[in-house]
Amino acid sequence: MTDGLQTIVYPVTDLVKAKALYGALFGAEPTADTPHYVGYAVAGQDIGLDPNGHAAKGMTGPIGYWQVDDINKRIAALVEAGAEVREEPRDVGGGKLIATVIDADDNVIGLLQP
């Protein structure tokens, strides 16, 4: 089961400039602010800026992360339905797991287990 699209992560090359721009857009200060990730809570959604998204993770644009109860079970169901695992589940802090799969058209689907 999915609890909806809860998180969107944007790859950025200049975190300082991106933080200024998105801060102006949201009219808010970040809820998480580290050299590796800046996050905002906006209108019930988490919006992240990832300075390693392009180079280290191969992100070509924003990725929406669908919140799921059991990330491994959901990945198995998606693979059975034709998806391919792009990034295996990994802990991004506090026990929160993220992973990505791609569909037959190379669209990236993000999964997040709180």
CNS distance restraints for C-alpha pairs under 8 A (distance, minus, plus):
assign (resid   1 and name CA) (resid  68 and name CA) 6.04 0.50 0.50
assign (resid   1 and name CA) (resid  69 and name CA) 6.46 0.50 0.50
assign (resid   1 and name CA) (resid  74 and name CA) 7.90 0.50 0.50
assign (resid   2 and name CA) (resid  66 and name CA) 6.59 0.50 0.50
assign (resid   2 and name CA) (resid  67 and name CA) 5.64 0.50 0.50
assign (resid   2 and name CA) (resid  68 and name CA) 4.54 0.50 0.50
assign (resid   2 and name CA) (resid  69 and name CA) 6.87 0.50 0.50
assign (resid   3 and name CA) (resid  66 and name CA) 7.08 0.50 0.50
assign (resid   3 and name CA) (resid  67 and name CA) 5.23 0.50 0.50
assign (resid   3 and name CA) (resid  68 and name CA) 5.98 0.50 0.50
assign (resid   3 and name CA) (resid  69 and name CA) 7.91 0.50 0.50
assign (resid   4 and name CA) (resid  66 and name CA) 5.54 0.50 0.50
assign (resid   4 and name CA) (resid  67 and name CA) 5.81 0.50 0.50
assign (resid   4 and name CA) (resid  68 and name CA) 7.98 0.50 0.50
assign (resid   5 and name CA) (resid  64 and name CA) 6.51 0.50 0.50
assign (resid   5 and name CA) (resid  65 and name CA) 5.84 0.50 0.50
assign (resid   5 and name CA) (resid  66 and name CA) 4.34 0.50 0.50
assign (resid   5 and name CA) (resid  67 and name CA) 6.21 0.50 0.50
assign (resid   6 and name CA) (resid  44 and name CA) 7.71 0.50 0.50
assign (resid   6 and name CA) (resid  45 and name CA) 5.22 0.50 0.50
assign (resid   6 and name CA) (resid  46 and name CA) 6.18 0.50 0.50
assign (resid   6 and name CA) (resid  64 and name CA) 7.65 0.50 0.50
assign (resid   6 and name CA) (resid  65 and name CA) 6.29 0.50 0.50
assign (resid   6 and name CA) (resid  66 and name CA) 5.98 0.50 0.50
assign (resid   6 and name CA) (resid  67 and name CA) 6.05 0.50 0.50
assign (resid   7 and name CA) (resid  45 and name CA) 5.87 0.50 0.50
assign (resid   7 and name CA) (resid  46 and name CA) 4.62 0.50 0.50
assign (resid   7 and name CA) (resid  47 and name CA) 5.75 0.50 0.50
assign (resid   7 and name CA) (resid  48 and name CA) 7.46 0.50 0.50
assign (resid   7 and name CA) (resid  64 and name CA) 5.83 0.50 0.50
assign (resid   7 and name CA) (resid  65 and name CA) 5.03 0.50 0.50
assign (resid   7 and name CA) (resid  66 and name CA) 7.02 0.50 0.50
assign (resid   7 and name CA) (resid  67 and name CA) 7.87 0.50 0.50
assign (resid   8 and name CA) (resid  45 and name CA) 7.86 0.50 0.50
assign (resid   8 and name CA) (resid  46 and name CA) 6.46 0.50 0.50
assign (resid   8 and name CA) (resid  47 and name CA) 5.01 0.50 0.50
assign (resid   8 and name CA) (resid  48 and name CA) 6.18 0.50 0.50
assign (resid   8 and name CA) (resid  62 and name CA) 6.54 0.50 0.50
assign (resid   8 and name CA) (resid  63 and name CA) 5.56 0.50 0.50
assign (resid   8 and name CA) (resid  64 and name CA) 4.34 0.50 0.50
assign (resid   8 and name CA) (resid  65 and name CA) 5.96 0.50 0.50
assign (resid   9 and name CA) (resid  47 and name CA) 5.82 0.50 0.50
assign (resid   9 and name CA) (resid  48 and name CA) 4.40 0.50 0.50
assign (resid   9 and name CA) (resid  49 and name CA) 5.73 0.50 0.50
assign (resid   9 and name CA) (resid  50 and name CA) 6.73 0.50 0.50
assign (resid   9 and name CA) (resid  62 and name CA) 5.42 0.50 0.50
assign (resid   9 and name CA) (resid  63 and name CA) 5.37 0.50 0.50
assign (resid   9 and name CA) (resid  64 and name CA) 6.56 0.50 0.50
assign (resid   9 and name CA) (resid  65 and name CA) 7.87 0.50 0.50
assign (resid  10 and name CA) (resid  47 and name CA) 7.77 0.50 0.50
assign (resid  10 and name CA) (resid  48 and name CA) 6.06 0.50 0.50
assign (resid  10 and name CA) (resid  49 and name CA) 4.97 0.50 0.50
assign (resid  10 and name CA) (resid  50 and name CA) 6.04 0.50 0.50
assign (resid  10 and name CA) (resid  53 and name CA) 7.53 0.50 0.50
assign (resid  10 and name CA) (resid  61 and name CA) 6.42 0.50 0.50
assign (resid  10 and name CA) (resid  62 and name CA) 4.34 0.50 0.50
assign (resid  10 and name CA) (resid  63 and name CA) 6.70 0.50 0.50
assign (resid  11 and name CA) (resid  49 and name CA) 5.95 0.50 0.50
assign (resid  11 and name CA) (resid  50 and name CA) 4.80 0.50 0.50
assign (resid  11 and name CA) (resid  51 and name CA) 5.92 0.50 0.50
assign (resid  11 and name CA) (resid  52 and name CA) 6.91 0.50 0.50
assign (resid  11 and name CA) (resid  53 and name CA) 4.44 0.50 0.50
assign (resid  11 and name CA) (resid  54 and name CA) 5.80 0.50 0.50
assign (resid  11 and name CA) (resid  59 and name CA) 6.36 0.50 0.50
assign (resid  11 and name CA) (resid  60 and name CA) 7.44 0.50 0.50
assign (resid  11 and name CA) (resid  61 and name CA) 6.39 0.50 0.50
assign (resid  11 and name CA) (resid  62 and name CA) 6.40 0.50 0.50
assign (resid  12 and name CA) (resid  18 and name CA) 6.70 0.50 0.50
assign (resid  12 and name CA) (resid  49 and name CA) 6.30 0.50 0.50
assign (resid  12 and name CA) (resid  50 and name CA) 5.79 0.50 0.50
assign (resid  12 and name CA) (resid  51 and name CA) 4.86 0.50 0.50
assign (resid  12 and name CA) (resid  52 and name CA) 7.41 0.50 0.50
assign (resid  12 and name CA) (resid  53 and name CA) 6.74 0.50 0.50
assign (resid  12 and name CA) (resid  54 and name CA) 7.12 0.50 0.50
assign (resid  13 and name CA) (resid  51 and name CA) 5.45 0.50 0.50
assign (resid  13 and name CA) (resid  52 and name CA) 7.60 0.50 0.50
assign (resid  13 and name CA) (resid  54 and name CA) 7.40 0.50 0.50
assign (resid  14 and name CA) (resid  18 and name CA) 6.09 0.50 0.50
assign (resid  14 and name CA) (resid  51 and name CA) 6.77 0.50 0.50
assign (resid  15 and name CA) (resid  19 and name CA) 5.83 0.50 0.50
assign (resid  15 and name CA) (resid  35 and name CA) 7.90 0.50 0.50
assign (resid  15 and name CA) (resid  49 and name CA) 7.37 0.50 0.50
assign (resid  15 and name CA) (resid  50 and name CA) 7.74 0.50 0.50
assign (resid  15 and name CA) (resid  51 and name CA) 5.89 0.50 0.50
assign (resid  16 and name CA) (resid  20 and name CA) 6.38 0.50 0.50
assign (resid  17 and name CA) (resid  21 and name CA) 6.24 0.50 0.50
assign (resid  18 and name CA) (resid  22 and name CA) 5.99 0.50 0.50
assign (resid  18 and name CA) (resid  49 and name CA) 7.51 0.50 0.50
assign (resid  19 and name CA) (resid  23 and name CA) 5.69 0.50 0.50
assign (resid  19 and name CA) (resid  38 and name CA) 7.40 0.50 0.50
assign (resid  19 and name CA) (resid  49 and name CA) 7.72 0.50 0.50
assign (resid  20 and name CA) (resid  24 and name CA) 6.15 0.50 0.50
assign (resid  21 and name CA) (resid  25 and name CA) 6.28 0.50 0.50
assign (resid  22 and name CA) (resid  26 and name CA) 6.00 0.50 0.50
assign (resid  23 and name CA) (resid  27 and name CA) 5.56 0.50 0.50
assign (resid  23 and name CA) (resid  28 and name CA) 5.50 0.50 0.50
assign (resid  23 and name CA) (resid  29 and name CA) 6.12 0.50 0.50
assign (resid  23 and name CA) (resid  30 and name CA) 7.36 0.50 0.50
assign (resid  24 and name CA) (resid  28 and name CA) 7.29 0.50 0.50
assign (resid  26 and name CA) (resid  42 and name CA) 6.93 0.50 0.50
assign (resid  28 and name CA) (resid  40 and name CA) 7.60 0.50 0.50
assign (resid  29 and name CA) (resid  40 and name CA) 7.15 0.50 0.50
assign (resid  30 and name CA) (resid  38 and name CA) 6.47 0.50 0.50
assign (resid  30 and name CA) (resid  39 and name CA) 5.47 0.50 0.50
assign (resid  30 and name CA) (resid  40 and name CA) 4.72 0.50 0.50
assign (resid  30 and name CA) (resid  41 and name CA) 7.53 0.50 0.50
assign (resid  31 and name CA) (resid  38 and name CA) 7.64 0.50 0.50
assign (resid  31 and name CA) (resid  39 and name CA) 5.61 0.50 0.50
assign (resid  31 and name CA) (resid  40 and name CA) 5.19 0.50 0.50
assign (resid  31 and name CA) (resid  41 and name CA) 6.58 0.50 0.50
assign (resid  32 and name CA) (resid  37 and name CA) 7.24 0.50 0.50
assign (resid  32 and name CA) (resid  38 and name CA) 5.26 0.50 0.50
assign (resid  32 and name CA) (resid  39 and name CA) 4.77 0.50 0.50
assign (resid  32 and name CA) (resid  40 and name CA) 6.85 0.50 0.50
assign (resid  33 and name CA) (resid  37 and name CA) 6.32 0.50 0.50
assign (resid  33 and name CA) (resid  38 and name CA) 4.49 0.50 0.50
assign (resid  33 and name CA) (resid  39 and name CA) 6.52 0.50 0.50
assign (resid  34 and name CA) (resid  38 and name CA) 5.92 0.50 0.50
assign (resid  35 and name CA) (resid  51 and name CA) 7.93 0.50 0.50
assign (resid  36 and name CA) (resid  50 and name CA) 6.50 0.50 0.50
assign (resid  36 and name CA) (resid  51 and name CA) 6.29 0.50 0.50
assign (resid  36 and name CA) (resid  52 and name CA) 7.11 0.50 0.50
assign (resid  37 and name CA) (resid  48 and name CA) 6.78 0.50 0.50
assign (resid  37 and name CA) (resid  49 and name CA) 5.72 0.50 0.50
assign (resid  37 and name CA) (resid  50 and name CA) 5.09 0.50 0.50
assign (resid  37 and name CA) (resid  51 and name CA) 6.80 0.50 0.50
assign (resid  38 and name CA) (resid  48 and name CA) 5.65 0.50 0.50
assign (resid  38 and name CA) (resid  49 and name CA) 5.12 0.50 0.50
assign (resid  38 and name CA) (resid  50 and name CA) 6.92 0.50 0.50
assign (resid  39 and name CA) (resid  46 and name CA) 6.76 0.50 0.50
assign (resid  39 and name CA) (resid  47 and name CA) 5.60 0.50 0.50
assign (resid  39 and name CA) (resid  48 and name CA) 4.30 0.50 0.50
assign (resid  39 and name CA) (resid  49 and name CA) 6.30 0.50 0.50
assign (resid  40 and name CA) (resid  46 and name CA) 5.68 0.50 0.50
assign (resid  40 and name CA) (resid  47 and name CA) 5.10 0.50 0.50
assign (resid  40 and name CA) (resid  48 and name CA) 6.33 0.50 0.50
assign (resid  41 and name CA) (resid  45 and name CA) 5.67 0.50 0.50
assign (resid  41 and name CA) (resid  46 and name CA) 4.70 0.50 0.50
assign (resid  41 and name CA) (resid  47 and name CA) 6.36 0.50 0.50
assign (resid  42 and name CA) (resid  46 and name CA) 6.27 0.50 0.50
assign (resid  42 and name CA) (resid  47 and name CA) 7.08 0.50 0.50
assign (resid  52 and name CA) (resid  56 and name CA) 5.29 0.50 0.50
assign (resid  52 and name CA) (resid  57 and name CA) 6.65 0.50 0.50
assign (resid  53 and name CA) (resid  57 and name CA) 4.95 0.50 0.50
assign (resid  53 and name CA) (resid  58 and name CA) 6.22 0.50 0.50
assign (resid  53 and name CA) (resid  59 and name CA) 5.19 0.50 0.50
assign (resid  54 and name CA) (resid  58 and name CA) 4.85 0.50 0.50
assign (resid  54 and name CA) (resid  59 and name CA) 4.78 0.50 0.50
assign (resid  54 and name CA) (resid  60 and name CA) 6.38 0.50 0.50
assign (resid  55 and name CA) (resid  59 and name CA) 7.70 0.50 0.50
assign (resid  59 and name CA) (resid  63 and name CA) 7.98 0.50 0.50
assign (resid  63 and name CA) (resid 108 and name CA) 6.73 0.50 0.50
assign (resid  63 and name CA) (resid 109 and name CA) 6.97 0.50 0.50
assign (resid  63 and name CA) (resid 110 and name CA) 6.26 0.50 0.50
assign (resid  64 and name CA) (resid 109 and name CA) 6.69 0.50 0.50
assign (resid  64 and name CA) (resid 110 and name CA) 5.61 0.50 0.50
assign (resid  65 and name CA) (resid  98 and name CA) 7.92 0.50 0.50
assign (resid  65 and name CA) (resid 109 and name CA) 6.77 0.50 0.50
assign (resid  65 and name CA) (resid 110 and name CA) 4.01 0.50 0.50
assign (resid  65 and name CA) (resid 111 and name CA) 4.79 0.50 0.50
assign (resid  65 and name CA) (resid 112 and name CA) 5.75 0.50 0.50
assign (resid  66 and name CA) (resid 109 and name CA) 7.74 0.50 0.50
assign (resid  66 and name CA) (resid 110 and name CA) 5.97 0.50 0.50
assign (resid  66 and name CA) (resid 111 and name CA) 4.82 0.50 0.50
assign (resid  66 and name CA) (resid 112 and name CA) 5.85 0.50 0.50
assign (resid  67 and name CA) (resid 111 and name CA) 5.97 0.50 0.50
assign (resid  67 and name CA) (resid 112 and name CA) 4.73 0.50 0.50
assign (resid  67 and name CA) (resid 113 and name CA) 5.77 0.50 0.50
assign (resid  67 and name CA) (resid 114 and name CA) 7.43 0.50 0.50
assign (resid  68 and name CA) (resid  74 and name CA) 7.36 0.50 0.50
assign (resid  68 and name CA) (resid 111 and name CA) 6.70 0.50 0.50
assign (resid  68 and name CA) (resid 112 and name CA) 6.03 0.50 0.50
assign (resid  68 and name CA) (resid 113 and name CA) 5.32 0.50 0.50
assign (resid  68 and name CA) (resid 114 and name CA) 7.91 0.50 0.50
assign (resid  69 and name CA) (resid 113 and name CA) 5.98 0.50 0.50
assign (resid  69 and name CA) (resid 114 and name CA) 7.79 0.50 0.50
assign (resid  70 and name CA) (resid  74 and name CA) 6.23 0.50 0.50
assign (resid  70 and name CA) (resid 113 and name CA) 6.52 0.50 0.50
assign (resid  71 and name CA) (resid  75 and name CA) 6.08 0.50 0.50
assign (resid  71 and name CA) (resid  89 and name CA) 7.41 0.50 0.50
assign (resid  71 and name CA) (resid  97 and name CA) 7.60 0.50 0.50
assign (resid  71 and name CA) (resid  98 and name CA) 7.85 0.50 0.50
assign (resid  71 and name CA) (resid  99 and name CA) 7.80 0.50 0.50
assign (resid  71 and name CA) (resid 111 and name CA) 6.74 0.50 0.50
assign (resid  71 and name CA) (resid 112 and name CA) 6.87 0.50 0.50
assign (resid  71 and name CA) (resid 113 and name CA) 5.81 0.50 0.50
assign (resid  72 and name CA) (resid  76 and name CA) 6.20 0.50 0.50
assign (resid  72 and name CA) (resid  89 and name CA) 7.64 0.50 0.50
assign (resid  73 and name CA) (resid  77 and name CA) 6.33 0.50 0.50
assign (resid  74 and name CA) (resid  78 and name CA) 6.17 0.50 0.50
assign (resid  75 and name CA) (resid  79 and name CA) 6.05 0.50 0.50
assign (resid  75 and name CA) (resid  85 and name CA) 7.61 0.50 0.50
assign (resid  75 and name CA) (resid 101 and name CA) 7.61 0.50 0.50
assign (resid  76 and name CA) (resid  80 and name CA) 6.11 0.50 0.50
assign (resid  77 and name CA) (resid  81 and name CA) 6.25 0.50 0.50
assign (resid  78 and name CA) (resid  82 and name CA) 6.36 0.50 0.50
assign (resid  78 and name CA) (resid  83 and name CA) 5.32 0.50 0.50
assign (resid  78 and name CA) (resid  84 and name CA) 7.90 0.50 0.50
assign (resid  78 and name CA) (resid 101 and name CA) 7.99 0.50 0.50
assign (resid  79 and name CA) (resid  83 and name CA) 4.42 0.50 0.50
assign (resid  79 and name CA) (resid  84 and name CA) 5.78 0.50 0.50
assign (resid  79 and name CA) (resid  85 and name CA) 7.23 0.50 0.50
assign (resid  82 and name CA) (resid 103 and name CA) 6.81 0.50 0.50
assign (resid  82 and name CA) (resid 104 and name CA) 6.94 0.50 0.50
assign (resid  83 and name CA) (resid 101 and name CA) 6.16 0.50 0.50
assign (resid  83 and name CA) (resid 102 and name CA) 5.50 0.50 0.50
assign (resid  83 and name CA) (resid 103 and name CA) 4.66 0.50 0.50
assign (resid  83 and name CA) (resid 104 and name CA) 6.56 0.50 0.50
assign (resid  84 and name CA) (resid 101 and name CA) 5.38 0.50 0.50
assign (resid  84 and name CA) (resid 102 and name CA) 5.29 0.50 0.50
assign (resid  84 and name CA) (resid 103 and name CA) 6.56 0.50 0.50
assign (resid  85 and name CA) (resid 100 and name CA) 6.35 0.50 0.50
assign (resid  85 and name CA) (resid 101 and name CA) 4.30 0.50 0.50
assign (resid  85 and name CA) (resid 102 and name CA) 6.47 0.50 0.50
assign (resid  86 and name CA) (resid  99 and name CA) 7.68 0.50 0.50
assign (resid  86 and name CA) (resid 100 and name CA) 5.37 0.50 0.50
assign (resid  86 and name CA) (resid 101 and name CA) 4.80 0.50 0.50
assign (resid  86 and name CA) (resid 102 and name CA) 6.35 0.50 0.50
assign (resid  87 and name CA) (resid  99 and name CA) 5.20 0.50 0.50
assign (resid  87 and name CA) (resid 100 and name CA) 4.93 0.50 0.50
assign (resid  87 and name CA) (resid 101 and name CA) 6.65 0.50 0.50
assign (resid  88 and name CA) (resid  98 and name CA) 7.91 0.50 0.50
assign (resid  88 and name CA) (resid  99 and name CA) 5.25 0.50 0.50
assign (resid  88 and name CA) (resid 100 and name CA) 6.89 0.50 0.50
assign (resid  89 and name CA) (resid  97 and name CA) 5.86 0.50 0.50
assign (resid  89 and name CA) (resid  98 and name CA) 5.23 0.50 0.50
assign (resid  89 and name CA) (resid  99 and name CA) 4.39 0.50 0.50
assign (resid  89 and name CA) (resid 100 and name CA) 7.76 0.50 0.50
assign (resid  90 and name CA) (resid  97 and name CA) 5.23 0.50 0.50
assign (resid  90 and name CA) (resid  98 and name CA) 5.63 0.50 0.50
assign (resid  90 and name CA) (resid  99 and name CA) 6.61 0.50 0.50
assign (resid  91 and name CA) (resid  95 and name CA) 5.74 0.50 0.50
assign (resid  91 and name CA) (resid  96 and name CA) 5.49 0.50 0.50
assign (resid  91 and name CA) (resid  97 and name CA) 4.51 0.50 0.50
assign (resid  91 and name CA) (resid  98 and name CA) 6.69 0.50 0.50
assign (resid  92 and name CA) (resid  96 and name CA) 5.73 0.50 0.50
assign (resid  92 and name CA) (resid  97 and name CA) 6.07 0.50 0.50
assign (resid  92 and name CA) (resid  98 and name CA) 7.07 0.50 0.50
assign (resid  93 and name CA) (resid  97 and name CA) 7.93 0.50 0.50
assign (resid  95 and name CA) (resid 114 and name CA) 7.00 0.50 0.50
assign (resid  96 and name CA) (resid 112 and name CA) 7.19 0.50 0.50
assign (resid  96 and name CA) (resid 113 and name CA) 5.79 0.50 0.50
assign (resid  96 and name CA) (resid 114 and name CA) 4.61 0.50 0.50
assign (resid  97 and name CA) (resid 112 and name CA) 5.63 0.50 0.50
assign (resid  97 and name CA) (resid 113 and name CA) 5.06 0.50 0.50
assign (resid  97 and name CA) (resid 114 and name CA) 6.50 0.50 0.50
assign (resid  98 and name CA) (resid 110 and name CA) 7.17 0.50 0.50
assign (resid  98 and name CA) (resid 111 and name CA) 5.54 0.50 0.50
assign (resid  98 and name CA) (resid 112 and name CA) 4.48 0.50 0.50
assign (resid  98 and name CA) (resid 113 and name CA) 6.43 0.50 0.50
assign (resid  99 and name CA) (resid 110 and name CA) 5.91 0.50 0.50
assign (resid  99 and name CA) (resid 111 and name CA) 5.26 0.50 0.50
assign (resid  99 and name CA) (resid 112 and name CA) 6.68 0.50 0.50
assign (resid 100 and name CA) (resid 108 and name CA) 6.53 0.50 0.50
assign (resid 100 and name CA) (resid 109 and name CA) 5.52 0.50 0.50
assign (resid 100 and name CA) (resid 110 and name CA) 4.44 0.50 0.50
assign (resid 100 and name CA) (resid 111 and name CA) 5.99 0.50 0.50
assign (resid 101 and name CA) (resid 108 and name CA) 5.85 0.50 0.50
assign (resid 101 and name CA) (resid 109 and name CA) 5.32 0.50 0.50
assign (resid 101 and name CA) (resid 110 and name CA) 6.63 0.50 0.50
assign (resid 102 and name CA) (resid 106 and name CA) 5.23 0.50 0.50
assign (resid 102 and name CA) (resid 107 and name CA) 5.30 0.50 0.50
assign (resid 102 and name CA) (resid 108 and name CA) 4.57 0.50 0.50
assign (resid 102 and name CA) (resid 109 and name CA) 5.92 0.50 0.50
assign (resid 103 and name CA) (resid 107 and name CA) 5.45 0.50 0.50
assign (resid 103 and name CA) (resid 108 and name CA) 6.78 0.50 0.50
assign (resid 103 and name CA) (resid 109 and name CA) 7.54 0.50 0.50
